[in-house]
Amino acid sequence: MYVRFYIIHNYMTSILFLFFLAILAWFWFDSVRAKEKAMLSSARACEEIQAQFLDQTASLKSIKLSRNKQGRVIFQRVYNFDFSYDREKRHQGQVTMNGLAVQEIQLDNGEGTTIL
């Protein structure tokens, strides 16, 4: 009886470990896709206002659980990026992603904030 319990216990532990690894892999791939979309959206927003997207990257500022319009739980990620109008002064921008959808792009400069 003890041997059977031991085998089932080890089997369940292995399944739980593989399930944890699958969730971790999904989260990593989802984060990579969200960052790529945030970078593309940032670059397009900079093109629209005729600014240069600096460093060709966006950095994760925060991540939290949120709900989408359908009420499903999703990750809301906020990314920061830098841009410049004149190649001398750096300005901060921010992209808010709900899952893989862009919710808001905010471009801060000396004259105020532009929200796209």
N, C-alpha and C positions, 0 to 999 in steps of 0.2 A: 504494500500500500504506500509506504513512504517513497519507494523508488518511482512509482507512477506520479505521485505528487511532485517530486523533484524534477522529473522530465517535463511535466506540464508547466511547472513554474519557469523552468529555463526556456521553454518554447514561448511562453507568454512574454517573458522578459525580452527575448530576441525580437518578437513582433513589435512590442512597444518601442524598442530602440530603433528599429527600421522605420516605424511610423514617425518618430521624432526626427530622424534624419530626412525623411521625405518632406515634412513640414518645414524644416530648416532650409532645404534646397529650394522649395517653392518660394519661401520668403526672400531668399537671396535673389533668385531670378526675377521676382516681382519688383524688388527694389532696384535692380539693374535696369529693367524696362522703364520704371517710373523716372529714374534719373536721366535716361536717354531722352525720354519725352520732355522732361523739364528743360534739358539743355537745348533741344530743338526749338521749343516754344520760346525760350529766352532769346535765342539767336534771332528768331523771326520778329519778336517784339522790338529788339534793338534795330533791326532793319527798318521796321515801320517808322521809328522815330529818328532814323538816320544817325544812329549811334553805333559804336564799335563794341561788340561783345568781347570782353577781355578774358584772357586765360582759357577760353574755349571750354569752360567747365562750370558746374554748379555744385555747391557743397550743401550737404544735408544740415539743416538747422534744427529741425524738430520732427518727431513722428509721434502720432497719437491715434487712438481708435476714434472713429467718427461714424456717422450714418449717412448713407447717400439718400437720394430722393425717394427711392423705393423702400427705405427703412433698413436696408442691409448694413451690417457692420463692415467697415472698410478701414484701411489705413489712410490717414491724412498726413501727407509729408509736405514740409516747407523747405525749399531750397533757396540759398542765397547765391547771387552771381554779381559780377562787377561789369560795368560798362562805362564808356567814355564818349563824350561828344567831340572833344578836341585832342585826344590822345595825351593830355597832360593831367587832367583831374579825373579821379576815379569816382564813380557813383555806384551806390548799391541798388540792386534789384532783388526781387523776391518772387518766387513762383510757388503757389499753393496747389498741390495735387490731391484730388480725392480719388484714391485708387490709381487708375491710369488716366484719369480725365483731369485736364487743367481747369481749376476752379477760378484762379485769379493770377494775374501778373501785375506786380507793383514795381514801378520805376521811380526811384527817389533822385531828385536833383536839387540844385540850389533854388530853383523857382517854385518848387512844390513837388507833389507826388502825382504821378500818372498811373491810373489803374486801367488795365486792359482786360 
